[in-house]
Amino acid sequence: GLLWVFFVVIDTPGDFWGRVTIENSEVRLSRDASGVVIIKGTTDKDFVRGLGYAHAHDRLVQMLLQRIVARGQLSTLNPSPSSLEIDKLFRKLNLEGRTRAKLRELSEEQQKLLESYSAGVNEFIQTQWLPIEVKISPLAADPWTIEDSLSIVQLFAYVGLQTMQTDSENFVLHAINLGNNATISELHRLFPDQVPPTLDEEMIQAIQSLREFPQIVSKDKFLGVSMLSEQIGSNNWVVSGAHTESGKPLQANDPHLQVDRLPAIFYEFIYKQGEEFTSGVSAPGFPGVIMGRTQHISFGLTYGVADQVDYFIEDIKNGEVLRPEGKRVAIRHRMEDIHQKDGETIHYSVFETEDGCVLELTNQYNVVTDIPDGKYVSSKWAWDHMTSNRLPDMGHKQNYRTVADALKLNPVSCNYLIADTQGNIAYQQSGLVPKRNPKYPIMLPLPAWWEDAVWNTIRSADDGLKVKNPESGFIATANNDVTLLDSTFDINCISFHMGPYRAQRANDILRKQIESGQKVNIELMKEMQLDLYSLRAERVLPQLLPLLPSSMYSLELSNWDMNYYFDSRGALLFELLYGEIVGTMAGHLLRDVDAGKYVMQNTTMKRVIYHYFDDVFVDPTQKNSALYGNEDRDAMVKRIAEQLLGASSSVQWVVDRQHTYGSVLMPITYKNIFWHDQTSIFDYGPYVQDGSPVVLMVGDYRENEGKSWNSGAAWRYVTDLDNYISYTSVPGGPSGNW
């Protein structure tokens, strides 16, 4: 079961921690019975001062590790090939350079708030005993700065969020590069809203003649930085008071990130200022509330899957790139020195165009003219156009409208749900969305020399999707295609999403409850967060069952109740069989079945594009799709099912009846983020994790290059605006110290 913690915001002192004077202002710090920090002050700056001090007290090592990653300096701490790849990624993104540019645009009030947060962090660093990790490693506890906080924001925006978008577009890019005209047709059938039935011949030839580009697939390993891709989905839903027992809105939220780590990603807090309070979660390293509530409002988010990164095809000749009307412009060269722990320095070249595109090169070149003439891939991130007016101010909001007006400014792509004590519920989209030419598909790499292919502006925050008080009386999102919330919304901003199943399941449960005449209560909200029923299985299994061989294994699968209990035999057999089928379909598209299986079982594609294969699989008009190779659908399924579930099966998990298959019985060991690579004595586990990427109780387990990752609910939150109680759960607890 799940341990729920609840805190009630009332005027009790809690366990006294102390008074801290920061910037000549006194802040009181204590903890409640669950270890959640309580900050008391008299101004907004007191909140960020106290939060900075508390972050440093409980999570300094986490903050310093994040800072070193954002700076592209991980190799100075833990030299390895994977660390070097991470350093190259963030040097290429140039987070520090972006941050310096944004500093000049901050308003005076924004700068003062960030300075007050830094003052809180530095008060702890300068006056208290520092963690042993700082004393024995190159993890420098030099003063925290505004630049560090802004870099952390960009780190969170890219890690695990935009990497999924770029991986998905890489998948399509790779398929076109390897394929032919039949491949284009299959891509259109697979992604009908993203890939047109025919592509411009110039684009196809450019993609198929690429000299080098960042591959996502390999029979040996995933070539991306896999440790940065652990966002697997989030859920949130909000119910109008017209349908609740209390008569006030209820809200639930559970963002899903990597959870097999100590300390937790998020940091819970309560802030009290006179009669006002704010409670929720923050991100160590940055001041502010990510999700939570006050006595007036509640808000939570899921990742919004808006496409904020685009690929382009570059035509390079003599160190210049081609642009419209035959114009050629020079490529800029930036040299990054990446220092290793052993003293060696790696010189890493980054090449950029004047319109903000970064070349995605797999080979190292020392100067621009070393790059051979030919076709290459570049990328452009919308955060190049982030300005200070896209940083939300969440202070003292009284109702959904003022909250929505603030949240829409968030540069990160989010699906916000909001409720207020006046009874309103609302949806608000956020994120920096490029202002693209609508005549081009948004998920295909456009030739950069086409007219208006490379965008140079972003859409106004007012363009984002918004919904208020729908007739249904509830709203639910789960990284799905939220444009379906409003049929009149006509901005194409989503290229790939994580499928319809979780959002549909939440909608089904709430709709059934309301239509039955029963009121929604807190207990139902909690139960929904632990729901293990799979609508994907409900959709696919009827297609599979008639094609199964006659065996006791097939009988076990046919008797499955479609719930992902960790010891479910049916769930194990379904994942084994259907995972093999989808991987084989992807392999036919990529001209390499082994690579297809690897991609669909071990990379982010398992969680992003899987549902597009479901659409093809259940479509009776596509039983002869080329995705089934030289067979039709039924013949391929029968062949695979006989191999895996037939009476003569030799698959260990099937024959030995062992529940050791990672997608169902997911072992989880909580690993200290600093110590784990050196010793396991600070680890906790193994335990067993329930869930699946396609059910409301989201969970996933992956292994790669000898390492494992578990993803799940990084924070569970349920609240009723009729009172001041929040029910929450944070894996890893409040502190990294105890």
C-alpha positions in Angstrom: 0.0 0.0 0.0 0.9 3.7 -0.2 1.8 5.7 2.8 -0.1 9.0 2.7 1.1 11.9 4.7 -1.3 14.8 5.4 -0.5 18.2 6.7 -3.0 20.7 8.1 -2.0 24.4 7.9 -2.8 25.7 11.4 -1.0 27.9 13.8 1.1 25.3 15.7 4.8 25.7 16.2 5.9 22.2 15.1 9.4 21.1 16.0 11.4 24.2 16.4 14.3 24.6 14.1 15.4 28.1 14.6 15.4 31.8 13.7 17.6 32.8 10.8 18.5 36.4 10.0 18.9 36.8 6.2 19.3 40.2 4.6 18.5 41.8 7.9 15.1 40.1 8.1 14.2 37.3 10.5 12.7 34.0 9.2 11.4 31.3 11.5 11.9 27.7 10.4 10.4 24.5 11.9 9.1 21.1 10.8 5.8 19.4 11.1 5.4 15.8 12.3 6.2 14.5 8.8 9.4 16.5 8.4 7.9 19.1 6.1 9.6 22.4 6.6 7.4 25.3 7.8 8.7 28.8 7.0 7.2 31.9 8.7 7.9 35.4 7.5 6.4 38.8 6.9 7.1 39.4 3.2 7.4 37.5 -0.1 11.2 37.9 0.2 11.1 36.2 3.5 9.6 33.2 1.8 12.3 32.8 -0.8 15.0 33.6 1.8 13.7 30.9 4.1 13.2 28.5 1.2 16.8 29.0 0.0 18.1 28.3 3.5 15.9 25.2 3.9 16.9 23.9 0.4 20.5 24.3 1.4 20.0 22.7 4.8 18.2 19.6 3.4 19.3 19.4 -0.2 22.7 21.1 -0.7 24.3 18.1 -2.3 21.4 17.8 -4.8 21.7 21.5 -5.6 25.4 21.4 -6.2 25.1 18.3 -8.4 22.4 19.9 -10.5 24.6 23.0 -10.8 27.6 21.0 -12.0 25.5 19.2 -14.6 24.0 22.5 -15.8 27.5 23.9 -16.2 28.6 20.9 -18.2 31.2 20.0 -15.6 30.1 16.5 -14.5 33.4 15.0 -15.7 35.3 16.9 -13.0 33.3 14.9 -10.4 32.7 11.5 -12.1 34.8 11.0 -15.2 33.2 8.5 -17.6 32.1 8.3 -21.2 28.4 8.9 -20.1 29.5 12.0 -18.0 31.4 13.3 -21.0 28.3 13.0 -23.2 26.2 14.8 -20.6 28.8 17.6 -20.4 28.8 17.9 -24.2 25.1 18.1 -24.3 24.8 21.0 -21.9 27.8 22.8 -23.3 26.1 22.6 -26.7 22.9 23.9 -25.1 25.0 26.7 -23.6 22.9 27.1 -20.5 25.4 29.4 -18.9 25.5 31.6 -22.0 21.7 31.7 -22.2 21.5 32.6 -18.5 23.9 35.5 -18.8 21.8 36.9 -21.7 18.6 36.6 -19.6 20.1 38.3 -16.6 20.1 41.6 -18.4 16.3 41.3 -19.0 15.2 40.6 -15.5 13.0 43.2 -13.9 14.2 44.8 -10.7 11.7 42.9 -8.6 12.6 39.5 -10.3 16.3 40.2 -9.6 15.6 41.1 -5.9 13.6 37.9 -5.4 16.3 35.7 -6.9 19.0 37.6 -4.9 17.0 36.9 -1.7 16.8 33.2 -2.5 20.6 33.1 -3.1 21.1 35.0 0.2 19.2 32.2 2.0 21.3 29.5 0.4 24.5 31.3 1.1 23.6 32.1 4.7 23.6 28.3 5.3 26.8 27.7 3.3 28.6 30.4 5.1 27.5 29.7 8.7 26.7 26.0 9.0 28.6 22.7 8.8 28.6 21.5 5.2 27.8 17.9 4.2 30.7 15.4 4.1 30.1 15.0 0.4 31.3 18.5 -0.2 34.4 18.0 1.9 35.7 14.9 0.2 34.9 15.7 -3.4 35.4 18.4 -6.0 31.8 19.4 -5.4 32.5 23.0 -4.7 30.1 24.9 -2.3 31.0 28.3 -3.8 28.3 30.9 -3.3 25.0 30.4 -5.0 24.1 33.0 -7.6 21.1 34.1 -9.7 22.8 32.5 -12.7 22.7 29.2 -10.9 19.0 29.4 -10.3 18.2 30.3 -13.9 20.4 27.5 -15.2 18.5 25.0 -12.9 15.2 26.2 -14.5 16.5 25.5 -18.0 18.0 22.1 -16.8 14.5 21.0 -15.6 12.9 22.3 -18.8 15.2 20.2 -21.0 15.9 17.0 -19.0 13.3 14.4 -19.5 10.9 16.8 -21.3 12.3 18.1 -24.5 14.6 15.0 -24.8 11.4 12.9 -25.5 10.4 15.3 -28.3 13.8 15.2 -29.9 14.0 11.4 -29.5 10.6 11.0 -31.3 11.6 13.2 -34.2 14.9 11.3 -34.4 12.9 8.1 -34.7 11.1 9.5 -37.8 14.3 11.0 -39.2 16.0 7.7 -38.9 13.1 5.8 -40.6 13.1 8.3 -43.6 16.9 8.1 -43.9 16.8 4.3 -44.1 13.6 4.0 -46.1 12.0 4.7 -49.5 8.6 5.9 -50.7 6.9 3.0 -49.1 8.4 4.1 -45.8 6.7 7.5 -46.2 3.4 5.8 -46.7 3.8 3.7 -43.6 4.9 6.7 -41.5 1.7 8.5 -42.7 -0.4 5.6 -41.6 1.4 5.4 -38.3 1.4 9.2 -37.6 -1.5 10.5 -39.8 -1.6 13.9 -38.1 2.1 14.4 -38.1 3.4 13.0 -41.5 1.6 14.0 -44.7 0.9 11.2 -47.2 3.6 12.5 -49.5 6.7 14.5 -48.8 8.5 17.0 -50.9 11.1 15.1 -52.9 13.8 17.7 -52.0 13.2 17.0 -48.3 13.4 13.2 -48.8 16.6 13.4 -50.8 18.1 15.8 -48.2 17.3 13.4 -45.3 18.5 10.4 -47.2 21.8 12.0 -48.1 22.7 13.1 -44.6 26.4 12.7 -43.9 25.8 12.3 -40.1 23.1 12.9 -37.6 22.2 12.0 -34.0 20.8 8.5 -34.1 18.3 7.2 -31.6 18.6 3.5 -32.6 21.3 0.9 -32.4 21.3 -2.8 -31.9 23.9 -2.3 -29.2 22.7 0.6 -27.1 20.7 3.8 -27.0 23.0 6.5 -28.2 21.2 9.3 -26.5 21.9 10.4 -22.9 19.4 8.0 -21.4 19.8 9.2 -17.8 18.2 12.5 -18.9 15.0 10.9 -20.2 13.2 9.7 -17.1 10.0 11.7 -17.4 7.3 9.1 -18.1 4.1 11.0 -17.7 2.0 12.7 -15.1 -1.7 12.9 -14.2 -3.9 15.6 -12.8 -7.7 16.1 -12.5 -10.0 18.6 -10.9 -13.6 18.3 -10.0 -16.2 21.1 -9.6 -17.8 21.5 -6.2 -21.1 20.8 -7.8 -20.1 17.1 -7.9 -18.2 16.8 -4.6 -19.3 15.8 -1.1 -18.0 19.0 0.4 -19.4 21.3 -2.2 -16.0 22.7 -3.0 -13.6 21.7 -5.8 -11.2 18.7 -5.3 -7.9 18.4 -7.0 -5.4 15.5 -7.5 -1.9 15.7 -9.0 0.9 13.1 -9.4 3.9 14.0 -11.6 6.0 11.0 -12.6 9.7 11.2 -12.7 12.7 9.1 -11.7 11.9 7.9 -8.2 14.7 5.4 -7.3 16.9 8.1 -5.9 17.7 9.7 -2.6 16.8 12.4 -1.9 13.5 13.1 -3.8 13.4 15.4 -6.8 10.8 17.6 -5.2 10.9 19.5 -1.9 7.7 20.0 0.2 7.2 23.2 2.2 4.6 25.3 4.1 4.9 29.1 4.1 2.9 31.3 6.5 2.7 35.0 6.3 0.2 36.4 8.7 -3.2 34.8 7.9 -2.0 33.6 4.5 -0.4 30.3 3.7 1.1 28.5 0.7 1.9 24.8 0.7 3.2 22.5 -2.0 6.4 21.5 -3.7 9.4 23.4 -5.0 12.6 22.4 -6.9 15.8 22.7 -4.9 17.9 25.4 -6.6 15.1 27.7 -7.6 12.6 29.8 -5.6 8.9 29.3 -6.1 6.0 27.0 -6.0 5.7 24.3 -8.7 2.4 22.9 -7.5 0.3 23.3 -4.4 -2.3 25.5 -2.8 -3.2 28.4 -0.7 -6.4 28.9 1.3 -8.0 30.4 -1.9 -6.7 28.3 -4.8 -5.1 25.0 -5.8 -3.0 24.2 -8.9 -1.1 21.3 -10.4 0.5 20.4 -13.7 1.4 17.7 -16.1 4.0 17.9 -18.8 2.3 19.6 -21.7 4.1 17.9 -24.6 4.2 21.1 -26.7 6.9 20.9 -29.3 9.6 23.4 -28.3 12.5 21.9 -30.3 12.8 21.6 -34.1 15.3 19.9 -36.3 16.4 21.3 -39.6 18.4 20.0 -42.6 21.5 22.1 -43.3 23.3 22.3 -46.6 27.0 23.1 -45.8 29.5 24.2 -48.3 32.9 25.8 -47.6 31.9 26.4 -43.9 28.7 28.1 -44.8 25.0 27.1 -44.5 22.4 27.6 -47.2 19.5 29.9 -46.6 16.5 31.2 -48.7 17.1 32.7 -52.1 20.5 30.9 -52.4 22.1 33.0 -49.7 24.9 31.4 -47.7 25.9 32.5 -44.2 28.9 31.7 -42.1 28.8 29.1 -39.4 29.9 30.3 -35.9 32.4 28.2 -33.9 32.4 28.0 -30.1 35.2 26.0 -28.4 34.3 24.5 -25.0 37.0 23.2 -22.7 35.7 20.2 -20.6 38.0 19.5 -17.7 38.3 15.9 -16.4 38.9 14.9 -12.8 42.3 13.5 -13.8 43.4 16.8 -15.1 42.9 16.1 -18.8 41.0 18.7 -20.8 38.7 17.8 -23.7 38.3 20.5 -26.4 34.8 20.3 -27.7 33.7 22.3 -30.7 30.1 23.6 -31.1 29.0 25.0 -34.4 26.0 27.4 -34.7 24.2 29.4 -37.3 23.3 33.1 -37.0 19.6 32.3 -36.7 20.1 30.1 -33.6 20.5 26.6 -35.1 23.1 24.3 -33.5 24.7 21.6 -35.7 24.1 18.1 -34.4 27.4 16.5 -35.4 28.6 13.1 -34.4 32.2 13.7 -35.4 34.6 16.2 -33.9 35.9 19.1 -36.0 38.4 21.6 -34.9 37.4 24.5 -37.2 34.4 25.2 -39.4 36.3 24.5 -42.6 37.0 21.0 -41.4 33.3 20.1 -41.8 33.0 18.3 -45.2 30.5 19.7 -47.6 27.1 18.0 -47.5 23.8 17.7 -45.7 23.6 17.7 -41.8 21.0 18.2 -39.1 20.7 21.2 -36.8 18.4 21.9 -33.9 16.7 25.0 -32.4 15.2 25.3 -29.0 12.4 27.8 -28.2 14.1 28.8 -25.0 16.5 31.0 -27.1 13.5 33.4 -27.2 12.7 33.3 -23.5 12.3 36.8 -21.9 11.9 38.0 -18.4 8.1 38.5 -18.9 7.8 34.7 -19.3 8.6 34.1 -15.6 5.3 33.8 -13.6 4.7 35.7 -10.4 2.6 33.5 -8.1 2.3 35.9 -5.2 -1.1 36.4 -3.5 -3.5 35.0 -6.1 -7.1 34.9 -5.0 -8.9 33.1 -7.9 -8.5 30.9 -10.9 -8.2 33.8 -13.4 -5.3 35.6 -11.7 -3.6 32.2 -11.2 -4.1 31.3 -14.9 -2.8 34.7 -16.0 0.4 34.0 -14.1 0.9 30.4 -15.0 0.4 30.9 -18.7 3.7 32.8 -18.7 5.7 29.7 -17.6 8.2 28.9 -20.4 8.0 25.2 -19.6 5.3 23.3 -21.5 2.7 22.4 -18.9 -1.0 21.4 -18.6 -2.2 23.4 -15.6 -5.4 22.6 -13.7 -6.7 25.2 -11.3 -9.5 25.4 -8.8 -10.6 28.1 -6.4 -12.8 28.4 -3.4 -15.4 30.3 -5.5 -16.1 27.0 -7.2 -14.3 27.5 -10.5 -12.2 24.9 -12.2 -10.0 25.6 -15.2 -7.3 24.4 -17.6 -4.4 26.6 -18.7 -1.6 25.8 -21.2 1.9 27.2 -20.8 5.2 27.0 -22.7 7.3 28.7 -25.2 5.9 27.7 -28.6 7.6 28.6 -31.8 5.6 30.7 -34.3 6.0 28.3 -37.2 4.8 28.6 -40.8 1.5 26.7 -40.8 2.1 25.2 -44.3 4.9 23.0 -42.9 4.5 19.9 -40.7 5.9 20.6 -37.3 7.6 17.3 -36.5 9.6 16.8 -39.8 13.1 18.3 -40.2 12.6 21.1 -42.8 15.4 22.2 -45.2 16.7 25.4 -43.6 16.9 27.0 -47.0 13.2 26.9 -47.5 11.3 30.2 -47.1 10.2 30.8 -43.5 11.4 27.3 -42.4 13.5 28.5 -39.6 11.3 30.4 -37.1 12.6 33.4 -35.2 9.7 34.3 -32.9 7.5 32.6 -30.4 3.8 32.8 -29.8 2.2 35.0 -27.2 1.3 33.4 -23.9 -2.3 34.5 -24.7 -2.4 32.0 -27.6 -2.3 29.1 -25.2 -5.3 26.8 -24.8 -7.6 27.6 -21.9 -10.8 26.0 -20.6 -13.1 27.2 -17.8 -15.9 25.3 -16.0 -16.7 22.7 -18.6 -20.2 21.1 -18.7 -18.8 17.8 -17.5 -17.9 19.3 -14.2 -14.3 18.0 -14.3 -11.1 18.2 -16.3 -8.3 15.5 -16.5 -5.0 15.6 -18.3 -2.2 13.0 -18.6 0.3 14.1 -21.3 -2.3 13.5 -23.9 -3.5 15.6 -26.8 -5.1 18.4 -24.8 -6.2 20.2 -27.9 -9.2 17.8 -27.8 -10.5 19.8 -24.8 -11.5 22.6 -27.2 -12.5 21.7 -30.8 -12.1 25.3 -31.9 -8.5 25.5 -30.9 -6.5 25.6 -34.1 -2.9 26.1 -33.2 -0.8 23.1 -34.1 1.7 22.9 -31.2 1.8 19.2 -30.4 3.8 16.8 -32.5 3.9 13.7 -30.2 2.1 12.9 -27.0 2.0 10.0 -24.6 -1.3 8.5 -25.6 -5.0 8.7 -24.6 -5.3 5.8 -22.1 -4.6 7.5 -18.8 -6.6 10.6 -19.4 -9.4 8.5 -20.8 -9.4 6.2 -17.7 -9.6 9.3 -15.3 -12.4 10.7 -17.4 -14.3 7.4 -17.4 -14.1 7.0 -13.6 -15.2 10.5 -12.9 -18.0 10.4 -15.5 -19.3 7.1 -14.2 -19.3 8.5 -10.6 -21.1 11.7 -11.6 -23.6 10.0 -13.9 -24.5 7.5 -11.2 -25.6 10.4 -9.0 -22.8 9.8 -6.5 -20.6 12.6 -5.2 -16.8 12.6 -5.6 -14.8 12.5 -2.4 -11.2 12.5 -1.3 -11.0 8.7 -1.0 -12.0 8.3 -4.7 -9.3 10.8 -5.7 -6.7 8.7 -3.8 -8.0 5.4 -5.2 -7.8 6.8 -8.7 -4.1 7.6 -8.3 -3.5 3.9 -7.4 -5.7 2.5 -10.3 -4.0 -0.3 -12.2 -6.6 -1.0 -14.9 -5.3 -0.8 -18.5 -7.5 0.6 -21.2 -4.7 -0.3 -23.6 -5.1 -4.0 -22.8 -8.9 -3.6 -23.0 -8.4 -2.2 -26.6 -5.8 -4.6 -27.8 -6.4 -7.9 -26.0 -9.6 -8.8 -28.0 -7.5 -8.6 -31.2 -4.9 -10.9 -29.7 -6.9 -13.7 -28.1 -8.3 -15.3 -31.2 -4.8 -15.6 -32.6 -3.2 -17.3 -29.6 -2.0 -21.0 -29.6 -3.8 -23.6 -27.6 -1.7 -23.7 -24.3 -2.1 -23.1 -20.6 -0.1 -19.9 -21.1 -2.7 -18.5 -23.5 -5.4 -19.5 -21.1 -3.7 -17.5 -18.3 -3.6 -14.5 -20.6 -7.2 -14.9 -21.6 -8.3 -14.9 -17.9 -6.4 -11.7 -17.1 -8.5 -8.9 -15.5 -6.3 -6.3 -17.2 -4.9 -4.9 -13.9 -1.2 -4.4 -13.6 -0.7 -5.9 -10.1 3.0 -6.6 -9.6 2.3 -10.4 -9.3 -0.1 -10.5 -12.2 0.6 -13.4 -14.5 -1.7 -12.0 -17.2 0.1 -8.6 -17.2 3.5 -10.3 -17.5 2.3 -12.4 -20.5 0.6 -9.4 -22.2 3.7 -7.2 -21.9 6.0 -10.0 -23.1 3.8 -10.8 -26.2 2.6 -7.4 -27.2 5.9 -5.8 -26.5 7.5 -8.3 -29.0 4.8 -7.5 -31.6 5.2 -3.7 -31.4 9.0 -4.0 -31.4 8.8 -6.1 -34.5 6.5 -3.6 -36.2 9.0 -0.8 -35.4 11.8 -3.0 -36.6 10.1 -3.4 -40.0 9.9 0.4 -40.3 13.5 0.8 -39.4 14.7 -2.1 -41.6 16.2 -3.7 -38.5 13.9 -5.9 -36.3 16.5 -6.1 -33.4 16.8 -2.3 -33.4 13.0 -1.9 -33.4 12.6 -4.2 -30.4 15.4 -2.4 -28.5 13.9 1.1 -29.2 10.4 0.1 -28.1 11.5 -1.7 -25.0 14.5 0.4 -23.7 14.1 4.0 -24.8 11.7 6.8 -24.4 9.8 5.6 -27.5 8.3 2.9 -25.2 6.4 5.7 -23.6 5.8 8.2 -26.4 5.0 6.6 -29.8 3.7 3.2 -28.6 0.1 4.1 -28.9 0.5 5.0 -32.6 1.3 1.3 -33.2 -1.8 0.4 -31.3 -3.9 2.5 -33.7 -2.5 0.5 -36.6 -2.8 -2.9 -34.8 -6.5 -2.6 -34.1 -7.4 -1.0 -37.5 -9.0 -3.8 -39.6 -8.1 -1.9 -42.8 -4.3 -2.1 -42.0 -3.9 -5.8 -41.5 -1.6 -5.9 -44.6 0.5 -2.9 -43.5 4.2 -3.1 -44.3 4.7 -2.8 -40.5 4.0 -6.5 -40.5 6.9 -7.2 -42.9 6.3 -10.0 -45.4 3.3 -11.3 -43.5 -0.1 -10.0 -42.7 -1.0 -9.0 -39.1 -2.6 -12.3 -38.1 0.2 -14.4 -39.5 2.8 -12.4 -37.7 0.9 -12.4 -34.4 0.4 -16.2 -34.6 4.0 -16.8 -35.3 5.2 -14.7 -32.4 2.6 -16.0 -30.0 3.5 -19.6 -30.8 7.2 -18.9 -30.1 6.4 -17.2 -26.8 3.2 -18.8 -25.5 3.0 -22.1 -27.3 3.1 -25.4 -25.5 6.8 -25.8 -26.4 7.8 -22.2 -25.3 11.3 -22.0 -23.8 10.9 -18.4 -22.5 12.1 -18.4 -18.9 9.3 -16.1 -17.6 6.7 -18.2 -19.2 7.8 -21.7 -18.5 9.3 -21.2 -15.0 6.4 -19.1 -14.0 8.8 -16.6 -12.5 7.5 -13.0 -12.0 10.9 -11.5 -12.9 9.9 -9.5 -16.0 10.8 -5.9 -15.4 7.7 -4.3 -17.0 5.4 -5.9 -14.4 7.4 -7.0 -11.4 9.6 -3.9 -11.1 12.3 -4.2 -8.5 13.2 -0.8 -7.0 16.2 0.2 -4.9 16.4 3.7 -3.7 20.0 4.9 -4.5 21.8 7.9 -3.1 22.5 10.3 -5.9 26.0 11.0 -4.7 27.2 7.8 -3.1 25.6 5.1 -5.3 28.4 4.9 -7.9 30.9 4.4 -5.1 29.1 2.2 -2.5 25.6 0.7 -2.0 25.6 1.1 1.8 23.3 4.1 1.6 20.9 2.4 -0.7 17.4 1.2 0.5 15.8 -1.9 -1.1 15.1 -3.8 -3.1 11.3 -3.3 -2.9 8.6 -4.0 -5.4 7.0 -1.3 -7.5 3.5 -1.5 -9.0 2.3 0.2 -12.1 2.8 0.6 -15.8 3.3 3.6 -18.1 -0.3 3.2 -19.5 -2.3 3.0 -16.2 -3.0 5.8 -13.7 -0.6 4.3 -11.2 2.3 5.1 -13.6 5.4 3.1 -13.1 8.3 1.9 -15.3 11.6 0.1 -15.0 14.5 0.2 -17.4 17.9 -1.3 -17.6 20.7 0.1 -19.8 24.5 -0.4 -19.8 24.4 -2.1 -16.4 22.3 0.6 -14.7 18.6 0.6 -13.9 16.0 3.3 -13.4 12.6 3.3 -11.9 10.0 6.0 -12.7 6.8 6.7 -10.9 4.9 9.3 -8.8 7.5 11.8 -7.6 4.7 13.5 -5.6 1.2 12.6 -4.9 -1.2 15.3 -3.9 -5.0 15.4 -3.2 -6.8 18.3 -1.6 -10.3 19.6 -0.9 -10.7 23.4 -1.0 -13.4 23.1 1.7 -10.5 22.8 4.2 -6.8 23.4 4.6 -5.7 19.7 4.4 -3.4 18.4 1.7 -2.7 14.6 1.4 0.7 14.0 -0.1 3.4 11.4 -0.6 7.0 12.0 -1.6 9.3 9.0 -2.2 12.6 9.7 -0.7 11.3 12.0 2.1 12.0 15.7 2.8 15.7 15.7 3.4 18.9 14.3 2.0 20.4 14.3 5.5 18.2 11.9 7.4 
